[in-house]
Amino acid sequence: MPTQPHETHTPDHYRLLGVAPRATDAQIKAAYRKLSRIYHPDAQGGSPVAENCFKQVAGAYAELADPARRLNYDRMLMLRDPIRLVDDPRAERALDVLDTVVTRLRKRQTALPSAGHGRDLRVEHPLPFAKAMLGGIVTVRAEFATTCTPCHGAGTSEPERNPVCHVCQGQGTLKTGLRRQDMRCAFCSGRGLLLLAPCKGCGGSGQVAAHQDVDVHVPMRCRDGAHLRVRGGGEAAPGGKAGDLVVVVRIQPHAFLRADGDDLVCQVPLTWSEALAGARVPVPTLGGTHWLTVPPGTPPGREFRVGGHGLPVGSSPAGPAKRGALRVQVFMDMPSELAPSQVAAVLALEAQLGVQRFARATAYRAAVDGLDTADGPSK
């Protein structure tokens, strides 16, 4: 069967009943009774396709059986497709010949048909931050449609139970309008036959859902939104090449790390005791946990650099040539929800230590006192 056009045409009532536009009332009634025996749901085991066909045929008969309604319908059909009401088959044949001539004149030389090519598949895949920065292999599941095995893509395993469409005479298309354009028959959905016994595996579509796991190479320092193409990882084509799999990377942010050039930056909270007495604190890296030694008296905002734990810089056959640094920025974690007695104890300790112990705060306030103010220099 030739390739079906994309546009779908709903057949008129006369075509639904399989009669000529000038058919008598008796001919219309006889056609309706004949089609009712074919498409009645009870005769087809409750097939939903048969039920839909029966409703269309019954609706066409209800309108054409009423003289007034049929007259109004003929007027509408005259405006929509006037050639349908011309009771002379020579008119349609003449238009078909003219259409063939015009088609040949417009026909251009085309390339020879190539082997089939499977459809490309596009998948969005979440990627952990570490995998995106270091690169490697990830497995991506690609979902696609494939030919149904029980019916071999025919949509039915009982072809003898599926009658030829009486509307399009098995062609799957109808010629409409003065230009006699080929349009897909809506009664049979362009199949040329009615699937009264569709395949239970695919429901008559001829295709079923399938999936395959594809290994995808992720380059080092992959960017969010990058498109990674795997040749032949897409939908397979019978007798042809499989399509490609295009993976759109969506990088998941790290809970603690962020990239800054070739370095990684991590902010680590310290308690008062850790900052005063020193401590070993865990710091996350792309390859695991690194223990950082914080010296006693570490002020808030200090930055420590740990070489070799940043992002890969360059590459070599043996692996990354070198890596940036891990910059650890510490900040003070202030206690919350202190009781009044605890606040008083902190103030008493501060008074006991003396202001000279807070060298940075003392120097800052002295410098501020020496600045000019809106009222003039301080005295």
C-alpha positions in Angstrom: 0.0 0.0 0.0 1.4 3.4 -0.8 2.4 5.8 1.9 -0.7 7.4 3.5 -1.0 11.2 3.6 -1.0 12.9 7.0 -4.3 14.7 6.6 -7.4 12.7 7.7 -10.7 13.1 5.9 -14.0 12.2 7.6 -16.1 10.4 5.0 -19.6 11.8 4.1 -22.8 9.9 5.0 -23.1 8.4 1.5 -19.7 6.9 1.7 -20.3 5.6 5.2 -23.3 3.7 3.9 -21.6 2.7 0.7 -24.3 4.2 -1.6 -24.4 6.9 -4.3 -25.5 10.4 -3.4 -28.6 9.8 -5.6 -29.5 6.6 -3.9 -33.2 6.0 -3.1 -34.6 5.6 0.4 -34.9 1.9 -0.1 -31.3 1.6 -1.2 -30.1 3.6 1.8 -32.2 1.4 4.2 -30.8 -1.8 2.6 -27.3 -0.6 2.9 -27.8 0.3 6.6 -29.2 -3.1 7.4 -26.3 -4.9 5.6 -23.7 -2.8 7.5 -25.5 -3.2 10.8 -25.1 -7.0 10.6 -21.3 -6.5 10.0 -20.5 -3.9 12.6 -23.0 -4.5 15.3 -21.0 -5.0 18.6 -23.0 -8.1 19.5 -21.9 -9.7 16.3 -18.3 -8.9 16.9 -17.9 -9.9 20.5 -18.2 -6.4 21.9 -15.3 -5.0 19.9 -14.9 -1.3 20.6 -13.8 -0.7 17.0 -17.0 -2.3 15.8 -19.1 -0.3 18.2 -17.5 3.0 16.9 -18.1 1.9 13.3 -21.7 1.0 14.1 -22.4 4.4 15.7 -21.0 6.2 12.6 -23.1 4.1 10.2 -26.3 4.6 12.4 -25.7 8.3 12.6 -25.4 8.6 8.8 -28.6 6.6 8.3 -30.5 8.6 10.9 -29.7 11.8 8.9 -30.3 10.5 5.4 -33.5 8.7 6.4 -35.2 12.0 7.2 -36.0 13.9 4.0 -35.7 17.3 5.5 -32.4 16.5 7.2 -31.1 14.8 4.0 -31.9 17.9 2.0 -30.0 20.1 4.4 -27.1 17.7 4.4 -26.9 17.7 0.6 -26.7 21.5 0.6 -23.8 21.4 3.0 -22.1 18.6 1.0 -22.5 20.7 -2.2 -20.5 23.5 -0.6 -17.9 21.3 0.9 -17.3 18.8 -2.0 -19.6 19.6 -5.0 -18.1 16.8 -7.2 -19.6 14.2 -4.8 -23.2 15.2 -5.9 -22.4 15.0 -9.7 -24.1 11.8 -10.8 -21.7 11.1 -13.6 -18.6 8.9 -13.0 -17.0 10.5 -16.1 -16.6 13.7 -14.1 -14.5 12.0 -11.4 -12.4 10.1 -14.0 -11.7 13.4 -15.9 -10.5 15.0 -12.7 -8.4 12.0 -11.9 -6.7 12.1 -15.3 -6.1 15.9 -14.9 -4.6 15.3 -11.5 -2.3 12.6 -12.9 -1.1 14.9 -15.6 -0.4 17.8 -13.2 1.4 15.4 -10.9 3.7 14.2 -13.7 4.5 17.7 -14.8 5.4 18.7 -11.2 7.3 15.5 -10.6 11.0 16.0 -9.8 13.8 13.5 -10.0 14.4 12.1 -6.6 17.2 10.0 -5.2 17.0 6.3 -4.9 15.4 5.1 -1.7 18.0 4.4 0.9 17.9 1.7 3.6 15.7 2.4 6.6 17.1 4.4 9.4 15.9 4.0 13.0 14.5 7.0 14.8 16.9 9.0 17.0 16.0 9.0 20.7 16.4 11.9 23.1 16.7 11.3 26.8 17.4 13.6 29.7 19.6 12.0 32.3 20.5 13.2 35.8 24.2 13.1 36.5 25.9 13.3 39.9 28.2 16.3 40.3 31.3 14.1 40.9 30.6 12.0 37.7 30.2 15.1 35.6 33.5 16.6 36.9 35.6 13.4 36.7 33.9 11.8 33.7 33.4 8.1 33.1 30.8 5.7 31.9 27.1 5.9 32.9 24.3 3.6 31.9 21.2 5.3 30.4 17.9 3.6 29.8 16.4 4.5 26.5 12.7 3.8 25.9 11.3 3.4 22.4 8.6 1.6 20.4 9.3 -1.6 18.6 7.4 -4.0 16.3 4.9 -6.3 18.2 6.2 -9.9 18.0 2.8 -11.8 18.2 1.3 -9.9 15.3 4.6 -9.0 13.5 3.5 -5.4 13.3 0.2 -6.1 11.5 -1.9 -5.1 14.5 -3.9 -8.4 14.4 -3.2 -12.1 14.6 -6.6 -12.9 13.0 -6.7 -11.2 9.6 -9.7 -13.2 8.5 -11.8 -11.4 11.1 -11.0 -7.9 9.9 -13.1 -6.9 6.9 -11.9 -4.6 4.1 -13.1 -1.0 4.6 -16.2 -0.5 2.5 -15.7 3.3 2.5 -12.3 3.5 0.8 -12.5 0.0 -0.8 -9.3 -1.0 1.0 -7.2 1.8 -0.3 -6.9 3.7 3.0 -7.4 7.0 1.2 -10.3 9.0 -0.3 -10.2 11.6 -3.0 -11.9 14.9 -1.9 -12.6 18.3 -3.3 -12.2 19.7 -6.8 -8.5 18.9 -6.7 -9.2 15.3 -5.8 -6.6 15.3 -3.1 -5.8 11.9 -1.5 -6.6 12.1 2.2 -6.5 9.4 4.8 -9.8 7.6 5.4 -11.0 8.3 9.0 -13.3 5.3 9.1 -10.4 2.8 8.9 -7.6 5.2 10.0 -5.9 4.7 6.7 -5.4 1.0 7.2 -7.7 -0.1 4.4 -9.4 -2.6 6.8 -11.2 -2.5 10.1 -9.4 -4.0 13.1 -12.4 -5.7 14.7 -10.0 -8.3 16.2 -6.9 -6.3 17.2 -3.8 -7.9 18.7 -4.0 -8.2 22.4 -0.3 -7.5 22.8 -0.3 -4.1 21.1 -4.0 -3.2 20.9 -3.8 -3.0 17.1 -1.1 -0.4 16.9 1.5 -2.9 15.7 4.1 -1.6 18.2 4.9 -2.1 21.8 7.0 -0.2 24.3 10.6 -1.5 24.8 13.7 -0.2 26.4 17.5 -0.9 26.3 20.4 0.1 28.6 23.1 2.0 26.8 26.6 2.9 28.1 27.4 6.5 27.6 30.8 8.0 27.9 30.8 11.3 29.9 33.8 13.5 29.3 35.6 15.2 32.2 34.1 18.5 33.4 30.9 17.9 31.5 28.6 21.0 31.4 24.9 21.0 32.4 22.7 20.7 29.3 25.5 19.0 27.2 24.3 16.7 24.4 26.1 13.4 24.4 25.4 11.3 21.2 25.8 7.5 21.1 25.9 6.3 17.5 23.5 3.3 17.0 22.0 3.6 20.5 18.6 4.7 19.2 15.6 2.9 17.8 16.4 -0.1 15.6 15.2 -0.3 12.0 14.4 -3.6 10.2 17.0 -4.0 7.5 18.6 -0.7 8.2 20.8 1.2 10.7 19.7 2.0 14.2 19.2 5.6 15.1 21.3 7.5 17.6 20.7 8.1 21.3 21.1 11.8 22.4 21.5 12.2 26.1 20.9 15.6 27.6 22.9 15.9 30.8 21.3 17.5 33.8 24.0 17.9 36.5 22.8 17.5 40.1 24.4 20.1 42.4 26.7 18.8 45.1 25.5 19.3 48.7 28.8 21.0 49.7 31.1 21.5 46.7 31.0 24.1 43.9 33.4 24.6 41.0 35.5 27.8 40.7 37.8 27.6 37.7 40.0 24.6 38.2 39.3 24.5 42.0 36.6 23.2 44.2 35.3 25.4 47.0 33.8 24.0 50.2 32.6 25.9 53.3 33.1 24.1 56.6 31.6 25.3 59.9 33.7 25.3 63.1 32.6 25.4 66.7 34.2 27.8 69.2 36.2 25.0 70.7 37.5 23.7 67.3 38.6 27.2 66.3 40.3 27.9 69.7 41.9 24.5 70.3 42.3 23.2 66.8 40.7 20.0 65.4 40.6 17.5 62.5 37.4 18.0 60.5 36.1 16.0 57.6 35.9 17.7 54.2 34.1 16.1 51.2 36.0 15.7 47.9 35.1 14.1 44.6 36.8 10.9 45.6 35.8 10.6 49.2 36.4 12.3 52.6 39.6 14.2 53.3 40.5 15.0 57.0 41.7 18.6 57.3 43.8 19.7 60.3 42.7 23.0 61.7 45.4 24.7 63.8 44.5 26.3 67.1 43.3 29.9 67.0 41.9 29.7 63.4 39.9 32.8 62.7 36.6 32.7 60.8 37.0 33.2 57.0 40.4 31.6 56.8 40.9 29.5 53.6 42.9 26.3 53.4 44.2 24.9 50.1 44.4 21.2 49.6 46.3 20.4 46.4 45.3 17.6 44.0 41.6 17.5 45.1 40.1 20.0 42.6 39.0 19.5 39.0 41.0 17.7 36.4 43.2 19.9 34.3 44.3 18.4 31.0 44.6 14.7 30.4 47.1 12.0 29.4 46.8 8.4 28.3 47.5 7.3 31.9 44.7 9.6 33.2 44.4 13.2 34.3 47.7 15.1 34.1 47.0 17.2 37.2 44.1 18.6 39.2 43.3 21.9 40.8 43.0 22.5 44.5 40.3 22.1 47.1 39.7 25.4 48.8 38.2 25.0 52.3 36.7 28.1 53.8 35.9 27.9 57.5 33.3 30.0 59.3 32.1 30.2 62.9 29.0 28.2 63.8 27.3 30.4 66.5 25.3 28.5 69.2 21.6 29.0 69.1 18.9 29.1 71.8 21.2 29.9 74.7 19.6 30.2 78.1 20.1 33.5 80.0 22.5 31.8 82.4 24.6 30.6 79.5 24.7 34.0 77.9 25.8 35.4 81.3 28.6 32.8 81.5 29.8 33.8 78.1 29.9 37.5 79.0 31.7 36.7 82.2 34.3 34.7 80.3 34.8 37.6 77.9 35.2 40.0 80.7 37.7 37.7 82.4 39.8 37.4 79.2 39.9 41.1 78.6 39.5 43.2 75.5 43.2 42.7 74.6 42.4 39.1 73.8 40.2 40.2 70.9 42.9 42.0 68.8 40.9 42.2 65.6 37.8 43.7 67.2 39.9 46.2 69.2 41.9 47.3 66.1 38.7 47.7 64.1 37.0 49.9 66.7 40.1 52.0 67.1 40.2 52.5 63.3 36.5 53.4 63.1 36.9 55.9 66.0 39.6 57.7 64.0 37.5 58.2 60.9 35.8 61.5 60.0 32.1 61.5 60.7 29.3 63.7 59.4 29.8 66.1 62.3 33.5 66.4 61.5 36.6 64.7 62.8 36.4 63.0 66.1 38.2 64.7 69.1 
